[in-house]
């Protein structure tokens, strides 16, 4: 039987393979197993992913790949697998329904299922279907015992024991009904927020620009809402955001910016904008592309109560010495393996099915 040590080694080798692909450079290395078979093929998959989904720019894909290469080290994987007792798991088949909002968004679930010793049945989003099947083939090469444990399907899911499904709030209601008789994790839409106190520096906001603009703000860890003190002056905020001014050169982003700006102006909403980002006072958490919502708060205690009450809508809270489990400015897109989506421990779930 395949041991957890073998599975850890396989994913660590995958991390080594992915280390060749970063935003700074793509460089083929000599010491990567099966590189002659997979390197050029993966370059082709990156190209196909870009062509299929224009939000998947080369830089965004490479950012995701490089982030995963840093996570998939042997030490990280050992610590991750030790966080739950996986020794007595009876292997089952776990279905994963993946979102497609950012590149490899479902990889953490894929990793968790296989590390646990289960088989995986993957139903991908049509927006992100080129990268993961190729990486799965690499895993099967470096650990042959994984062959037969990884299945991709475009058909209706069948013959599985548990399910992890991610979608919108509307699709989540369907998932909850359809999978009510199976052990499940059902994830709904979430957004991330930043708490601004007024003491932040331009450097803080430059870091925050990474949380706002990475993946064009399409990730659940992307900051889409600010909480700011009464009468807050946004000048320093906009100065920090200016670091990402080149984003307006992306045609799809620019089209969304122009469209949303026109809608807001026709509706006579009050706006502040700088040519590539609009901010609008709004109580909602999910803001459109090129827009951040903001909401004023009167005192910190009331805000903490509100954030607790709305915790099912929030993925990350970016702040500086404000609240427990906050994320530092510029860090939302660098999660650890134990930073589980929706704060639901996937390994604990997989250990009990």
C-alpha positions in Angstrom: 0.0 0.0 0.0 1.2 3.5 -0.9 2.6 5.1 2.3 2.1 8.7 3.2 5.9 9.2 3.0 5.7 8.2 -0.7 2.9 10.6 -1.3 4.8 13.4 0.4 7.8 12.7 -1.7 5.7 12.7 -4.9 4.2 16.1 -4.2 7.6 17.5 -3.1 9.0 16.4 -6.5 6.0 18.2 -8.2 7.0 21.3 -6.2 10.5 20.9 -7.5 9.2 20.7 -11.1 7.0 23.8 -10.6 10.0 25.8 -9.3 11.1 26.1 -12.9 8.2 28.4 -13.6 8.0 31.9 -12.0 7.0 35.4 -13.0 10.7 36.4 -13.1 11.8 33.6 -15.4 11.0 30.2 -16.9 14.2 28.2 -16.8 14.6 24.5 -17.5 16.8 22.8 -14.9 18.8 19.6 -15.3 18.1 18.0 -12.0 14.3 17.6 -12.3 12.9 14.1 -12.7 11.1 13.4 -16.0 11.8 16.9 -17.2 12.4 15.8 -20.8 8.9 14.4 -20.9 7.0 17.1 -19.1 8.7 20.5 -19.3 7.8 21.5 -22.9 4.4 19.9 -22.6 3.6 22.0 -19.5 4.7 25.2 -21.3 2.1 24.2 -23.9 -0.6 23.8 -21.2 0.2 27.2 -19.8 -0.3 28.6 -23.3 -3.6 26.8 -23.7 -4.8 28.0 -20.3 -4.1 31.6 -21.4 -6.0 31.1 -24.6 -9.0 29.6 -22.9 -9.4 32.2 -20.2 -8.2 35.7 -20.8 -8.2 36.4 -17.0 -5.5 33.7 -16.8 -2.6 35.9 -18.0 0.8 34.4 -18.1 1.9 36.4 -15.0 -1.1 35.2 -13.0 -0.5 31.6 -14.0 3.2 31.8 -13.2 2.4 33.5 -9.9 0.2 30.6 -8.9 2.7 28.0 -10.0 5.5 29.6 -8.1 3.4 29.9 -5.0 2.6 26.2 -5.1 6.3 25.4 -5.7 7.1 27.2 -2.5 4.4 25.4 -0.6 5.2 21.9 -1.9 8.4 21.4 0.0 9.1 18.2 1.9 9.1 20.0 5.3 5.9 21.8 4.6 4.2 18.7 3.4 5.3 16.7 6.5 4.0 19.5 8.8 0.8 19.6 6.9 0.2 15.9 7.0 1.1 15.7 10.7 -1.6 18.2 11.6 -4.2 15.4 11.4 -3.9 11.7 12.2 -4.0 10.1 8.8 -2.7 6.7 9.9 -6.0 4.8 10.2 -7.8 6.2 7.1 -9.8 3.7 5.1 -9.3 4.8 1.4 -12.5 6.1 -0.2 -13.2 8.0 -3.4 -13.7 11.7 -2.9 -15.2 13.9 -5.6 -14.1 17.5 -5.9 -16.1 20.1 -7.8 -13.6 22.9 -8.5 -14.2 26.6 -9.2 -12.3 28.3 -12.0 -11.8 31.8 -10.8 -8.0 31.7 -10.5 -5.4 29.3 -11.8 -5.3 25.9 -9.9 -7.8 27.2 -7.4 -8.8 23.6 -6.5 -5.3 22.3 -6.0 -5.4 22.4 -2.2 -8.4 20.0 -2.2 -6.7 17.8 -4.7 -3.5 17.7 -2.6 -5.5 17.1 0.6 -7.4 14.1 -0.8 -4.4 12.4 -2.2 -2.1 13.0 0.8 -4.8 11.5 3.0 -4.6 8.2 1.0 -8.0 8.6 -0.7 -8.7 8.4 -4.5 -9.9 11.6 -6.2 -12.6 12.2 -8.8 -12.2 15.7 -10.2 -14.8 17.8 -12.0 -13.1 20.9 -13.2 -14.4 24.3 -14.2 -14.3 24.8 -18.0 -12.3 28.0 -17.1 -9.4 26.1 -15.6 -9.0 22.6 -17.1 -5.5 22.6 -18.7 -3.0 22.7 -15.8 -4.1 20.2 -13.2 -4.6 17.1 -15.4 -1.0 17.6 -16.7 0.4 17.9 -13.2 -1.6 14.8 -12.2 0.2 12.9 -15.0 3.5 14.1 -13.5 2.5 12.8 -10.1 1.7 9.4 -11.6 5.1 9.2 -13.2 7.0 10.0 -9.9 4.8 7.7 -7.9 3.3 4.9 -9.9 1.0 3.8 -7.0 -1.0 7.0 -7.7 -2.1 5.6 -11.1 -5.7 4.7 -10.9 -6.3 7.0 -7.9 -6.8 10.2 -10.0 -9.8 10.5 -12.3 -11.0 13.6 -14.2 -14.5 13.7 -15.5 -16.8 16.0 -17.4 -19.8 13.8 -16.8 -22.3 13.7 -14.0 -20.5 12.6 -10.8 -21.2 9.0 -9.8 -19.6 6.3 -7.6 -18.0 8.4 -4.9 -18.1 8.3 -1.1 -17.7 12.0 -0.2 -17.6 15.4 -1.9 -15.9 18.8 -1.7 -17.7 21.3 -3.8 -17.0 25.0 -4.4 -19.3 27.4 -6.2 -21.4 30.5 -5.9 -24.0 31.0 -3.3 -26.6 29.8 -5.8 -24.8 26.7 -6.8 -24.0 25.9 -3.2 -27.8 25.6 -2.5 -27.9 23.0 -5.3 -24.9 21.2 -4.0 -26.4 21.1 -0.5 -29.5 19.4 -1.8 -27.8 17.1 -4.3 -25.1 15.9 -1.9 -27.2 15.9 1.3 -26.7 12.1 1.7 -22.9 12.2 1.3 -20.3 13.5 3.7 -19.5 16.9 2.2 -17.8 20.3 2.4 -19.8 22.9 0.5 -18.1 26.2 -0.1 -20.0 29.4 -1.0 -18.8 32.8 -2.2 -16.5 34.7 0.2 -14.5 37.9 -0.1 -11.6 39.4 1.9 -11.6 42.7 3.6 -9.0 45.2 5.0 -9.4 47.2 8.2 -7.9 50.7 7.9 -7.2 52.7 11.0 -5.6 55.8 9.5 -2.1 54.9 10.8 -1.1 53.0 7.6 1.9 54.1 5.5 2.2 54.2 1.7 4.3 51.0 2.0 1.4 49.3 3.8 -1.0 50.3 0.9 1.6 49.3 -1.7 1.6 45.9 -0.1 -2.2 45.9 0.0 -2.3 46.6 -3.7 -1.1 43.0 -4.1 -4.0 41.8 -2.1 -6.4 43.9 -4.2 -5.1 43.3 -7.8 -3.5 39.9 -7.9 -5.6 37.7 -10.2 -7.6 40.9 -11.0 -9.3 40.6 -7.6 -11.1 37.4 -8.6 -9.9 35.2 -5.8 -11.7 34.7 -2.5 -8.5 35.9 -0.8 -8.6 39.1 -2.8 -9.5 42.3 -0.9 -12.8 43.7 -2.2 -13.9 45.8 0.8 -12.3 48.4 3.1 -13.5 49.4 6.5 -12.3 52.9 7.2 -12.7 55.5 10.1 -15.2 58.3 9.7 -14.0 61.1 7.5 -11.1 59.0 6.3 -8.8 60.7 3.6 -8.1 58.2 0.8 -5.0 60.0 -0.5 -2.4 57.7 1.0 -4.5 54.7 0.0 -4.5 55.8 -3.7 -0.8 56.6 -3.6 -0.2 53.0 -2.5 -2.5 51.5 -5.1 -0.6 53.4 -7.8 2.0 50.6 -7.8 -0.4 48.6 -9.9 -1.3 51.3 -12.4 -0.2 49.1 -15.3 -3.2 46.8 -14.8 -5.3 49.1 -16.9 -3.3 48.0 -19.9 -5.0 44.6 -19.8 -7.9 45.0 -22.3 -10.4 42.8 -20.4 -9.7 44.7 -17.1 -10.0 48.1 -18.9 -13.3 47.1 -20.5 -14.7 46.1 -17.0 -13.4 49.4 -15.6 -15.1 51.5 -18.3 -18.3 49.6 -18.1 -18.6 49.7 -14.3 -17.6 53.4 -14.2 -20.4 54.2 -16.8 -23.0 52.2 -14.7 -22.0 54.1 -11.6 -22.0 57.5 -13.2 -25.4 56.9 -14.9 -26.8 55.8 -11.5 -25.3 59.0 -10.0 -23.3 57.1 -7.3 -20.6 58.9 -5.5 -17.2 57.6 -6.6 -13.6 58.2 -6.0 -11.3 56.8 -8.8 -7.7 57.2 -10.1 -7.9 56.0 -13.7 -7.7 52.2 -13.0 -9.5 51.7 -9.7 -12.9 53.0 -8.3 -13.9 53.0 -4.7 -17.6 53.2 -3.7 -19.3 53.3 -0.4 -21.3 50.1 -0.2 -22.3 47.6 2.5 -21.8 44.6 0.3 -18.6 42.5 0.3 -18.4 41.4 -3.3 -17.4 44.3 -5.5 -17.2 44.3 -9.3 -13.9 44.2 -11.2 -11.9 47.4 -10.9 -13.9 48.5 -7.8 -13.4 48.3 -4.1 -16.3 48.9 -1.7 -15.7 50.8 1.5 -17.7 51.3 4.7 -17.2 53.7 7.6 -17.0 52.5 11.2 -17.5 54.5 14.4 -15.5 52.4 16.8 -13.3 49.3 16.8 -15.5 47.2 19.1 -18.6 47.6 16.9 -16.5 46.7 13.9 -15.1 43.6 15.5 -18.7 42.5 16.4 -19.7 43.1 12.8 -16.8 41.1 11.4 -17.7 38.3 13.7 -21.3 38.4 12.7 -20.4 38.4 9.0 -17.7 35.7 9.3 -19.5 33.4 6.9 -19.0 36.0 4.1 -15.3 36.7 4.8 -12.3 34.7 3.8 -9.4 36.9 5.1 -9.2 40.1 7.3 -6.2 42.2 6.4 -5.2 44.4 9.3 -2.3 45.5 11.5 -2.7 44.5 15.2 -6.4 44.8 15.1 -8.0 41.3 15.3 -7.2 37.7 16.0 -6.1 35.6 12.9 -5.6 38.8 10.8 -3.5 38.6 7.7 -0.7 41.1 7.1 -0.8 43.7 4.4 0.3 42.0 1.1 0.0 38.5 2.4 -3.4 37.3 1.4 -2.1 35.5 -1.8 0.6 33.7 0.2 -1.4 31.2 2.3 0.2 28.3 4.2 -1.0 24.8 3.6 -2.9 24.9 6.9 -4.7 28.1 5.9 -7.9 26.2 5.0 -10.6 27.8 2.8 -13.5 28.9 5.0 -11.5 27.8 8.0 -12.8 24.3 7.5 -10.0 21.7 8.1 -10.1 19.6 5.0 -7.7 16.9 6.4 -9.9 16.5 9.5 -12.9 16.0 7.3 -11.0 13.5 5.1 -9.9 11.5 8.2 -13.5 10.9 9.3 -15.3 9.9 6.1 
